[in-house]
Amino acid sequence: MTEIYTTFAAIYDAAFDWEVAGEVGSITALSGLSEGRVLEPMCGSGRLLRGFADAGFDTVGVDNSAPMLSLAQAHYDKHGLAGTWIEADVTGFDLDQACDLAICPINSLAHLQNEATMLAHLNSLSRNLYEGASYWIQLDLKAPVEVGASEEWEFEYLGETLVSQWACTGCHGGTETHVSRFVFPDGRVIEDDYEMKVWTFDSWMKLLGRSPFELSAAYAGGSFTPLRVDTSLNGERVFWQQLVKLL
């Protein structure tokens, strides 16, 4: 587990804090849900899950970072919300009650390093979802790999304006090396390197064929404009995939 999700969890939480009501509204409408239980594996501090709780859904967050789950509970307490938090590996967990919907945004699933761990995760999710339920994920599909891609934005943390920087610095053996940095106004830098699994449309569809899910639809991030479910998804960034649990 990288330090940005443990030691520096509060800074990560501040860097990725934005309004989610639009995403929640689109996902629930496209899933045909107005109530129910929502599951988020790799929930972190519960940014997106909190939006579902605000909309009246029961929520369950699963993560293997205790600091992140503590932040999630603190956010819920601050907003008068109730939710369930489970510290567990997302490749093998079981709930006491199935869920109607699951979500996993911003490429978190790429932290699963190989096909075996991804399949274990999808099988675990399937055990905890009702038949026909949707699993909404953001997982970039890439061809070719974009070594050198980068992003930068400002955010507020404890009264200071910090800069968040991200870059893809290399690719080898089907994984990319990423670096994330948080830069303070006085020049101090927190930096973390980690590996992310690379999926193409073809390799992803082949794996889904071995899983309990099918790719039902795809939508552009933010606008939720429908996208074609074919190789044109290669290179589409931070888009939504709607996976549906099969029999």
LUMVEX-112856 format. One record per residue (C-alpha): residue in three letters; y, z, x. Coordinates in pm, 1 decimal, padded with zeros to 6 digits. Last residue first. Example, Ala and Ser with C-alpha at 12.3 -4.5 7.8 and 13.67 -1.06 7.14 Angstrom:
BEGIN
DRENBA   residu      north         up       east
DRENBA      SER   -00106.0    00714.0    01367.0
DRENBA      ALA   -00450.0    00780.0    01230.0
//
This chain:
BEGIN
DRENBA   residu      north         up       east
DRENBA      LEU   -01513.4   -01344.4   -02666.8
DRENBA      LEU   -01208.9   -01472.9   -02480.1
DRENBA      LYS   -00902.2   -01277.9   -02372.4
DRENBA      VAL   -00589.4   -01492.5   -02375.4
DRENBA      LEU   -00373.6   -01560.1   -02069.9
DRENBA      GLN   -00009.3   -01641.7   -02133.1
DRENBA      GLN    00147.8   -01750.2   -01804.1
DRENBA      TRP    00514.7   -01674.9   -01747.1
DRENBA      PHE    00727.2   -01838.9   -01479.6
DRENBA      VAL    00856.7   -01679.8   -01159.5
DRENBA      ARG    00863.4   -02008.9   -00969.4
DRENBA      GLU    00722.1   -02347.9   -01067.9
DRENBA      GLY    00597.8   -02507.0   -00742.0
DRENBA      ASN    00257.9   -02604.3   -00878.9
DRENBA      LEU    00302.7   -02584.2   -01256.2
DRENBA      SER    00313.2   -02967.1   -01260.7
DRENBA      THR   -00061.9   -02943.3   -01190.9
DRENBA      ASP   -00125.5   -02888.8   -01561.3
DRENBA      VAL   -00031.8   -02654.7   -01845.0
DRENBA      ARG    00291.3   -02823.1   -01947.2
DRENBA      LEU    00580.7   -02579.4   -01978.9
DRENBA      PRO    00725.7   -02420.0   -02294.1
DRENBA      THR    01084.4   -02289.9   -02262.2
DRENBA      PHE    01066.2   -01911.3   -02231.6
DRENBA      SER    01433.5   -01906.9   -02125.9
DRENBA      GLY    01406.5   -01624.5   -01873.6
DRENBA      GLY    01103.3   -01748.7   -01681.7
DRENBA      ALA    00981.3   -02088.0   -01795.9
DRENBA      TYR    00677.0   -02068.8   -02021.8
DRENBA      ALA    00304.0   -02132.9   -01985.8
DRENBA      ALA    00031.0   -02146.2   -02248.7
DRENBA      SER   -00333.2   -02059.2   -02325.2
DRENBA      LEU   -00468.1   -01998.2   -01975.3
DRENBA      GLU   -00817.4   -01867.6   -02047.5
DRENBA      PHE   -00954.6   -01519.2   -01988.1
DRENBA      PRO   -01291.6   -01343.1   -01941.3
DRENBA      SER   -01313.0   -01476.8   -01582.3
DRENBA      ARG   -01517.3   -01742.6   -01404.2
DRENBA      GLY   -01312.8   -02029.7   -01549.6
DRENBA      LEU   -01003.6   -01828.5   -01459.6
DRENBA      LEU   -01106.2   -01870.7   -01093.7
DRENBA      LYS   -01122.3   -02249.8   -01120.6
DRENBA      MET   -00789.3   -02255.4   -01305.6
DRENBA      TRP   -00628.1   -02055.7   -01024.7
DRENBA      SER   -00772.1   -02275.9   -00750.0
DRENBA      ASP   -00651.4   -02591.4   -00927.4
DRENBA      PHE   -00301.6   -02461.5   -01007.8
DRENBA      THR   -00259.2   -02339.6   -00649.8
DRENBA      TRP   -00283.3   -01972.2   -00555.0
DRENBA      VAL   -00154.8   -01802.5   -00239.5
DRENBA      LYS   -00236.9   -01432.8   -00186.7
DRENBA      MET    00050.1   -01213.2   -00064.2
DRENBA      GLU    00056.2   -01024.4    00266.9
DRENBA      TYR    00306.1   -00751.6    00357.9
DRENBA      ASP    00605.1   -00677.0    00580.2
DRENBA      ASP    00848.2   -00390.2    00511.7
DRENBA      GLU    01207.0   -00334.0    00616.3
DRENBA      ILE    01461.7   -00057.6    00556.9
DRENBA      VAL    01787.4   -00144.2    00727.8
DRENBA      ARG    02088.3    00068.8    00828.1
DRENBA      GLY    02403.7   -00140.0    00864.7
DRENBA      ASP    02655.0    00112.1    00731.2
DRENBA      PRO    02663.9   -00062.7    00390.0
DRENBA      PHE    02284.4   -00023.9    00357.4
DRENBA      VAL    02039.2   -00316.2    00384.3
DRENBA      PHE    01711.3   -00314.3    00192.7
DRENBA      ARG    01462.4   -00558.8    00339.7
DRENBA      SER    01148.2   -00728.1    00210.5
DRENBA      VAL    00925.9   -00944.3    00430.9
DRENBA      HIS    00650.8   -01175.2    00310.7
DRENBA      THR    00348.7   -01314.1    00495.6
DRENBA      GLU    00165.5   -01572.3    00288.7
DRENBA      THR   -00208.6   -01589.2    00224.7
DRENBA      GLY   -00464.2   -01868.5    00209.1
DRENBA      GLY   -00579.1   -01836.3    00570.3
DRENBA      HIS   -00230.2   -01849.1    00717.1
DRENBA      CYS    00124.1   -01872.8    00586.8
DRENBA      GLY    00449.4   -01744.8    00737.3
DRENBA      THR    00792.1   -01587.6    00691.5
DRENBA      CYS    00843.8   -01583.3    00314.5
DRENBA      ALA    01175.1   -01404.8    00266.8
DRENBA      TRP    01328.3   -01121.4    00065.7
DRENBA      GLN    01664.0   -00948.4    00097.6
DRENBA      SER    01806.1   -00665.9   -00113.2
DRENBA      VAL    02165.9   -00571.6   -00032.3
DRENBA      LEU    02298.5   -00222.4   -00100.9
DRENBA      THR    02612.7   -00115.7   -00285.3
DRENBA      GLU    02651.1    00261.7   -00266.3
DRENBA      GLY    02688.7    00525.8   -00538.4
DRENBA      LEU    02331.5    00648.8   -00520.4
DRENBA      TYR    02189.9    00294.5   -00526.9
DRENBA      GLU    02370.9   -00007.5   -00668.9
DRENBA      PHE    02239.3   -00361.1   -00625.7
DRENBA      GLU    02324.1   -00676.3   -00432.9
DRENBA      TRP    02115.0   -00994.1   -00411.1
DRENBA      GLU    01926.5   -01205.8   -00157.8
DRENBA      GLU    01645.5   -01461.8   -00180.0
DRENBA      SER    01434.5   -01653.1    00071.2
DRENBA      ALA    01200.4   -01950.3    00113.9
DRENBA      GLY    01118.3   -02011.0    00481.2
DRENBA      VAL    00753.0   -02090.9    00426.0
DRENBA      GLU    00729.1   -02260.2    00087.2
DRENBA      VAL    00357.5   -02328.0    00044.0
DRENBA      PRO    00289.1   -02680.0   -00077.5
DRENBA      ALA    00161.1   -02658.6   -00341.8
DRENBA      LYS    00212.9   -02317.0   -00498.1
DRENBA      LEU    00131.8   -02139.2   -00821.3
DRENBA      ASP    00354.0   -01837.0   -00882.0
DRENBA      LEU    00203.5   -01548.7   -01078.0
DRENBA      GLN    00405.5   -01399.3   -01364.1
DRENBA      ILE    00157.6   -01256.2   -01609.2
DRENBA      TRP    00120.6   -01211.8   -01983.8
DRENBA      TYR   -00224.1   -01089.2   -02091.1
DRENBA      SER   -00277.1   -01181.5   -02455.2
DRENBA      ALA   -00525.7   -01018.4   -02693.5
DRENBA      GLY   -00794.4   -01234.3   -02856.0
DRENBA      GLU   -01059.7   -00962.2   -02828.5
DRENBA      TYR   -00897.9   -00622.9   -02780.0
DRENBA      LEU   -00796.4   -00525.9   -02429.0
DRENBA      ASN   -00926.4   -00254.5   -02193.2
DRENBA      ARG   -01252.4   -00414.7   -02085.5
DRENBA      SER   -01067.1   -00742.7   -02030.7
DRENBA      LEU   -00823.7   -00577.3   -01792.7
DRENBA      SER   -01111.8   -00452.8   -01575.4
DRENBA      ASN   -01269.5   -00797.9   -01572.3
DRENBA      LEU   -00935.5   -00948.2   -01473.9
DRENBA      HIS   -00894.6   -00694.0   -01192.9
DRENBA      ALA   -01246.4   -00744.9   -01057.8
DRENBA      LEU   -01185.5   -01119.4   -01067.0
DRENBA      MET   -00865.1   -01075.3   -00867.9
DRENBA      THR   -01040.8   -00848.1   -00617.4
DRENBA      ALA   -01318.6   -01101.6   -00561.6
DRENBA      GLU   -01081.1   -01399.1   -00541.5
DRENBA      ASN   -00881.4   -01252.0   -00255.1
DRENBA      GLN   -00580.7   -01041.1   -00151.9
DRENBA      LEU   -00461.3   -00879.6   -00473.3
DRENBA      HIS   -00092.2   -00843.8   -00381.4
DRENBA      ALA   -00041.5   -01179.6   -00556.7
DRENBA      LEU   -00084.6   -00988.2   -00883.3
DRENBA      SER    00265.8   -00841.2   -00848.0
DRENBA      ASN    00412.3   -01188.9   -00882.6
DRENBA      ILE    00721.6   -01080.9   -01078.7
DRENBA      PRO    00559.7   -00952.1   -01402.5
DRENBA      CYS    00226.9   -00800.7   -01521.6
DRENBA      ILE    00185.6   -00762.4   -01897.8
DRENBA      ALA   -00091.9   -00655.1   -02135.2
DRENBA      LEU   -00121.6   -00670.4   -02514.8
DRENBA      ASP   -00318.8   -00512.3   -02799.1
DRENBA      CYS   -00469.3   -00229.0   -02594.9
DRENBA      ALA   -00811.6   -00062.6   -02600.5
DRENBA      GLN   -00851.0    00315.3   -02621.2
DRENBA      ASP   -00987.7    00577.2   -02378.9
DRENBA      LEU   -00885.1    00360.7   -02087.1
DRENBA      ASP   -01104.0    00231.2   -01805.1
DRENBA      PHE   -01010.8    00147.1   -01447.3
DRENBA      GLY   -01136.6   -00080.6   -01171.2
DRENBA      THR   -00937.3   -00354.0   -00999.1
DRENBA      VAL   -00606.6   -00196.0   -01104.9
DRENBA      ASP   -00668.3    00100.9   -00872.4
DRENBA      ALA   -00568.5    00421.2   -01048.5
DRENBA      GLU   -00286.4    00665.0   -01120.7
DRENBA      ILE   -00259.6    00657.4   -01499.8
DRENBA      TRP    00061.9    00697.7   -01697.0
DRENBA      THR    00080.7    00730.2   -02077.3
DRENBA      GLY    00408.4    00695.2   -02262.9
DRENBA      ALA    00669.8    00883.7   -02463.5
DRENBA      LEU    01039.5    00797.6   -02468.5
DRENBA      GLY    01347.8    01019.9   -02480.2
DRENBA      HIS    01553.5    00789.6   -02256.1
DRENBA      LYS    01578.5    01030.2   -01961.6
DRENBA      ASP    01216.6    01140.5   -02005.5
DRENBA      TYR    01098.9    00779.5   -01997.6
DRENBA      HIS    01296.2    00713.6   -01678.8
DRENBA      ALA    01154.3    01029.6   -01518.7
DRENBA      GLN    00799.9    00928.0   -01617.3
DRENBA      ALA    00844.1    00588.7   -01450.0
DRENBA      LEU    00989.7    00751.1   -01138.5
DRENBA      SER    00685.8    00979.8   -01114.4
DRENBA      LEU    00461.6    00677.0   -01160.8
DRENBA      MET    00632.0    00505.0   -00868.9
DRENBA      PRO    00591.4    00810.3   -00644.6
DRENBA      ALA    00219.2    00835.0   -00738.7
DRENBA      SER    00152.7    00476.3   -00630.7
DRENBA      ASN   -00187.6    00347.6   -00748.2
DRENBA      ASP   -00046.0    00207.1   -01072.9
DRENBA      VAL   -00143.9    00194.7   -01441.2
DRENBA      GLY    00111.2    00213.8   -01723.1
DRENBA      VAL    00020.0    00263.8   -02089.6
DRENBA      THR    00267.8    00203.8   -02370.5
DRENBA      ASP    00286.0    00259.3   -02745.8
DRENBA      PHE    00527.9    00006.4   -02891.3
DRENBA      GLY    00853.3    00094.9   -03069.9
DRENBA      ALA    01094.1   -00156.8   -02915.7
DRENBA      ASP    01220.4    00102.2   -02665.4
DRENBA      ALA    00858.4    00150.1   -02557.2
DRENBA      PHE    00832.5   -00225.0   -02498.9
DRENBA      GLY    01147.6   -00218.0   -02286.6
DRENBA      ARG    01010.9    00075.1   -02088.4
DRENBA      LEU    00710.9   -00140.0   -01997.7
DRENBA      LEU    00945.3   -00383.1   -01824.3
DRENBA      ARG    01100.6   -00125.9   -01588.8
DRENBA      GLY    00792.3    00097.7   -01565.9
DRENBA      SER    00856.7    00249.4   -01222.3
DRENBA      GLY    00562.7    00058.3   -01074.1
DRENBA      CYS    00356.5   -00092.6   -01356.1
DRENBA      MET    00087.3   -00240.8   -01132.3
DRENBA      PRO   -00116.2   -00278.2   -01453.6
DRENBA      GLU    00095.5   -00277.5   -01770.1
DRENBA      LEU   -00074.3   -00204.9   -02103.2
DRENBA      VAL    00089.7   -00237.3   -02444.8
DRENBA      ARG   -00037.4   -00064.5   -02760.0
DRENBA      GLY    00062.3   -00188.6   -03103.8
DRENBA      GLU    00357.5   -00303.6   -03309.3
DRENBA      SER    00546.1   -00622.4   -03397.9
DRENBA      LEU    00295.8   -00863.5   -03247.0
DRENBA      GLY    00247.7   -01238.2   -03289.5
DRENBA      SER    00199.0   -01295.6   -02915.7
DRENBA      LEU    00489.4   -01542.2   -02902.1
DRENBA      ALA    00706.9   -01288.8   -03084.5
DRENBA      THR    00598.7   -00999.9   -02860.8
DRENBA      ILE    00661.8   -01197.6   -02542.1
DRENBA      SER    00998.7   -01333.7   -02656.2
DRENBA      GLY    01133.7   -00996.6   -02770.5
DRENBA      VAL    01015.3   -00816.0   -02458.2
DRENBA      GLU    01167.0   -01080.1   -02232.2
DRENBA      GLY    01499.8   -01061.2   -02413.6
DRENBA      ALA    01502.9   -00680.1   -02408.3
DRENBA      VAL    01442.8   -00669.6   -02030.9
DRENBA      GLU    01784.6   -00582.8   -01883.5
DRENBA      TRP    01777.7   -00531.0   -01507.4
DRENBA      ASP    01663.3   -00279.0   -01246.7
DRENBA      PHE    01475.0   -00437.3   -00958.1
DRENBA      ALA    01685.0   -00308.8   -00668.1
DRENBA      ALA    01715.7    00041.1   -00818.8
DRENBA      ASP    01336.8    00082.6   -00848.5
DRENBA      TYR    01288.7   -00048.5   -00495.8
DRENBA      ILE    01532.2    00218.1   -00372.9
DRENBA      ALA    01346.3    00491.1   -00563.6
DRENBA      ALA    01008.7    00373.1   -00431.2
DRENBA      PHE    01117.0    00393.1   -00067.0
DRENBA      THR    00833.1    00614.9    00061.7
DRENBA      THR    00583.0    00473.8   -00188.3
DRENBA      TYR    00624.2    00119.5   -00324.9
DRENBA      ILE    00852.4    00000.2   -00043.2
DRENBA      GLU    00611.7    00166.3    00200.4
DRENBA      THR    00339.6   -00095.1    00140.8
DRENBA      MET    00000.0    00000.0    00000.0
//
